[in-house]
């Protein structure tokens, strides 16, 4: 079974074949009964290819490159929290978007990560075909592996269009997942502090 942070990296010498993707999209448009040559759809296959390339750009990135040079030695042992990181991803089951906010916290062990890099790490894993549970675990495991903190906590709150637009069609349903490692898993006080900080609303 693959580890949570197992990297799936496309060969950068073999980028997405834009022409083939566009051709397949054109065929799909035909199969659903539309005319891919009418004015509104004529350039849709190429637009879709560009959007897909952006939304799956995380396959061309890895955590090592994102965090390389962005970890710093510091005498700080209190909790670091980066909350309300907005993200968009694609559900691997239906290729429909899910989106929401990610909250990340860790207890430093002599090293910290540049704050903007935490958001970049979230984006990297989100810009792949995902399920929310794996996304949550991958973010936590990547931070744990890179700086070996005393603990890592990640909470994701998201809405899934595959649940809102089809199936049960519940527009207000929200999924919440968490990954707690080290001190966040074993220390209730630490976990409760993180949850309290996440729930605190800005005035």
C-alpha positions as CSV (number, residue, x, y, z in Angstrom):
1,X,0.0,0.0,0.0
2,X,1.3,3.4,-0.9
3,X,2.5,5.7,1.9
4,X,0.4,8.9,2.3
5,X,3.2,11.1,0.8
6,X,4.1,8.8,-2.0
7,X,4.9,11.1,-5.0
8,X,3.3,10.6,-8.4
9,X,5.4,12.8,-10.6
10,X,4.8,13.2,-14.3
11,X,7.9,13.2,-16.5
12,X,8.5,16.8,-17.3
13,X,10.0,15.8,-20.6
14,X,6.6,14.4,-21.5
15,X,4.1,17.1,-20.7
16,X,0.4,16.7,-20.9
17,X,-0.5,16.0,-24.5
18,X,-2.8,18.9,-25.1
19,X,-3.9,17.9,-28.5
20,X,-4.9,14.4,-27.5
21,X,-6.8,15.7,-24.4
22,X,-8.7,18.2,-26.6
23,X,-9.6,15.5,-29.1
24,X,-11.0,13.3,-26.4
25,X,-13.1,16.1,-25.0
26,X,-14.4,16.9,-28.4
27,X,-15.6,13.3,-28.7
28,X,-17.2,13.4,-25.2
29,X,-19.2,16.5,-26.3
30,X,-20.4,14.6,-29.3
31,X,-21.4,11.5,-27.2
32,X,-23.6,13.6,-24.9
33,X,-25.5,14.8,-27.9
34,X,-24.0,18.3,-28.4
35,X,-22.3,19.8,-31.5
36,X,-18.7,20.6,-30.7
37,X,-18.6,22.9,-33.8
38,X,-21.2,25.3,-32.7
39,X,-19.9,28.7,-31.6
40,X,-20.1,28.3,-27.8
41,X,-18.4,24.9,-27.8
42,X,-15.9,25.4,-30.7
43,X,-12.9,26.2,-28.4
44,X,-14.2,24.3,-25.3
45,X,-11.9,21.3,-25.7
46,X,-8.8,23.5,-25.7
47,X,-10.1,25.5,-22.8
48,X,-10.8,22.3,-20.8
49,X,-7.3,21.0,-21.5
50,X,-5.7,24.2,-20.1
51,X,-8.0,24.1,-17.1
52,X,-7.2,20.4,-16.4
53,X,-3.4,21.1,-16.8
54,X,-3.7,23.8,-14.1
55,X,-5.9,21.8,-11.8
56,X,-3.6,18.8,-11.9
57,X,-0.3,20.7,-11.8
58,X,0.5,19.2,-8.4
59,X,1.8,16.1,-10.2
60,X,4.7,18.1,-11.5
61,X,5.7,19.2,-8.0
62,X,7.0,17.5,-4.9
63,X,7.3,18.5,-1.3
64,X,11.0,18.4,-1.2
65,X,11.3,21.1,-3.9
66,X,8.6,23.3,-2.3
67,X,10.1,23.2,1.2
68,X,13.7,23.1,0.2
69,X,15.4,26.3,1.6
70,X,12.2,27.2,3.4
71,X,12.9,25.6,6.8
72,X,14.7,27.5,9.5
73,X,16.4,26.8,12.8
74,X,14.6,28.7,15.6
75,X,14.3,28.5,19.4
76,X,10.5,28.3,19.4
77,X,8.5,25.5,20.9
78,X,4.9,26.8,20.9
79,X,2.3,25.8,18.4
80,X,2.4,27.2,14.9
81,X,-1.0,27.5,13.2
82,X,-1.8,28.5,9.6
83,X,-5.6,28.4,9.3
84,X,-8.2,29.1,6.6
85,X,-6.0,28.1,3.7
86,X,-8.4,28.0,0.8
87,X,-8.1,25.2,-1.7
88,X,-9.8,23.6,-4.7
89,X,-9.3,20.0,-5.8
90,X,-10.8,17.4,-8.1
91,X,-12.6,14.4,-6.7
92,X,-11.0,11.3,-8.2
93,X,-14.3,9.4,-8.3
94,X,-16.3,11.9,-10.5
95,X,-13.7,14.5,-11.6
96,X,-15.9,17.1,-10.0
97,X,-14.5,19.9,-7.7
98,X,-14.4,19.9,-4.0
99,X,-13.2,23.0,-2.2
100,X,-12.9,24.5,1.3
101,X,-10.4,25.4,3.9
102,X,-7.4,23.7,5.4
103,X,-6.0,24.4,8.9
104,X,-2.5,23.3,9.6
105,X,-0.6,23.3,13.0
106,X,2.6,21.8,14.2
107,X,4.8,21.9,17.4
108,X,8.3,22.9,16.3
109,X,11.3,20.8,17.2
110,X,14.1,23.3,16.5
111,X,12.9,24.0,13.0
112,X,10.0,25.8,11.4
113,X,8.6,26.2,7.9
114,X,8.1,29.4,6.0
115,X,4.4,30.2,6.4
116,X,3.7,30.7,2.7
117,X,5.2,27.3,2.0
118,X,2.6,25.6,4.2
119,X,-0.1,27.1,1.8
120,X,2.0,26.0,-1.2
121,X,2.2,22.5,0.2
122,X,-1.6,22.4,0.5
123,X,-2.0,23.6,-3.1
124,X,0.4,21.0,-4.4
125,X,-1.5,18.0,-2.9
126,X,-4.9,19.6,-3.8
127,X,-3.9,20.0,-7.4
128,X,-4.1,16.3,-8.1
129,X,-7.0,13.9,-8.4
130,X,-7.9,13.4,-4.7
131,X,-10.1,12.2,-2.0
132,X,-10.3,14.5,1.1
133,X,-9.1,11.8,3.5
134,X,-5.9,11.3,1.5
135,X,-5.3,15.0,1.0
136,X,-5.5,15.5,4.8
137,X,-3.0,12.7,5.5
138,X,-0.5,13.7,2.8
139,X,-0.2,17.3,4.1
140,X,0.4,16.1,7.7
141,X,2.9,13.4,6.7
142,X,4.9,15.8,4.5
143,X,5.4,18.2,7.3
144,X,6.3,15.4,9.7
145,X,8.9,14.0,7.3
146,X,10.5,17.4,6.5
147,X,11.0,19.0,9.9
148,X,10.3,16.2,12.4
149,X,8.2,18.3,14.7
150,X,6.8,17.2,18.0
151,X,3.4,16.8,16.4
152,X,1.3,17.9,13.4
153,X,-2.4,18.5,13.1
154,X,-4.4,19.1,9.9
155,X,-8.1,19.7,9.6
156,X,-9.9,20.1,6.2
157,X,-13.5,21.4,5.9
158,X,-14.8,21.0,2.3
159,X,-17.9,20.9,0.1
160,X,-18.1,18.4,-2.6
161,X,-19.9,19.1,-5.9
162,X,-20.3,15.4,-6.5
163,X,-22.6,15.4,-3.4
164,X,-24.2,18.8,-4.1
165,X,-24.9,18.5,-7.9
166,X,-25.6,14.8,-8.2
167,X,-26.4,11.8,-6.0
168,X,-28.0,13.0,-2.7
169,X,-28.0,16.6,-3.9
170,X,-27.4,18.1,-0.5
171,X,-26.2,21.7,-1.1
172,X,-25.3,22.4,2.6
173,X,-23.5,19.2,3.4
174,X,-19.8,19.6,4.5
175,X,-17.1,17.0,5.1
176,X,-14.6,17.4,7.9
177,X,-11.4,15.3,8.1
178,X,-8.4,15.4,10.4
179,X,-5.0,14.0,10.7
180,X,-3.3,14.2,14.1
181,X,0.3,13.0,14.5
182,X,2.6,13.0,17.5
183,X,1.6,15.4,20.3
184,X,-1.7,16.2,18.5
185,X,-2.7,12.6,18.6
186,X,-1.5,11.7,22.1
187,X,-2.0,14.9,24.0
188,X,-5.7,16.0,24.4
189,X,-4.7,19.5,25.7
190,X,-2.6,20.1,22.5
191,X,-5.4,18.8,20.3
192,X,-8.0,20.9,22.1
193,X,-5.9,24.0,21.8
194,X,-5.6,23.5,18.0
195,X,-9.4,22.9,17.7
196,X,-10.0,26.1,19.8
197,X,-7.8,28.2,17.6
198,X,-9.4,26.9,14.4
199,X,-12.9,27.6,15.7
200,X,-11.9,31.2,16.7
201,X,-13.6,33.6,14.3
202,X,-11.9,36.8,13.2
203,X,-13.7,39.9,14.4
